[in-house]
Amino acid sequence: MAEHPDSALIFLESIPFPQKLSRADRALYALLLTQARYKNYITLDDDSLIKVAVDYYGKKKSLRAAQAHYYWGAAYRDMGNVPFAVEEYLKAIELMPEKDDFLAMIYDNLAECYLEEDLYDVAMEAYKKAYQILHKDKEHAYYPLRGMAHVFLVQNQLDSALCYFQKAYDCVLVTQDSS
């Protein structure tokens, strides 16, 4: 999934009769298929699939429960319902069992939602939380740095925006990430 989400998507879509899987396997299938679609930039314009995983994993702290709520939030965001996306991202944060890259990704996407709603201070706080988790990981730290720069930019704080864009660019140079 991490290295070849396109292959994961093809594999998952080739599973015949997923509705005949056990309840646990159906929930995992729903989570992984939603994740594969998301990672392949396929718009999540329906939440019925991920809802299977959300209902199964419930509200007990676990990575799978957090992932289910995160992807439910992503579906809401793709459907243009930012307030519900924020709600699901916040639930995902509550359900995360540890601070890791996935938690940082949740904070980063939550910040983007706040930014869309012109809530600059809370967006900045969410980006900072993502950066606190990733600050030693130059490969991914540029995401929240870029987000903080964007918050400064839309607030017309150009010197601060330039400073944070430069920090993000420096991270990219270290990792030689062409994107």
Buried (B, 14 or more C-beta within 10 A) or exposed (E): EEEEBEEBBEBBEEEEEBEEBEEEEBBBBBBBBBBBBBBEEEEBEEBEBBBBBBEBBEEEEBBBBBBBBBBBBBBBBBBEBBEBBBBBBBBBBEBBEEEEEBBBBBBBBBBBBBBEEEBBEBBBBBBBBBBEBBBEBBBBBBBBBBBBBBBBBEBEBEEBBEBBBEBBBEBBEEEEEEE
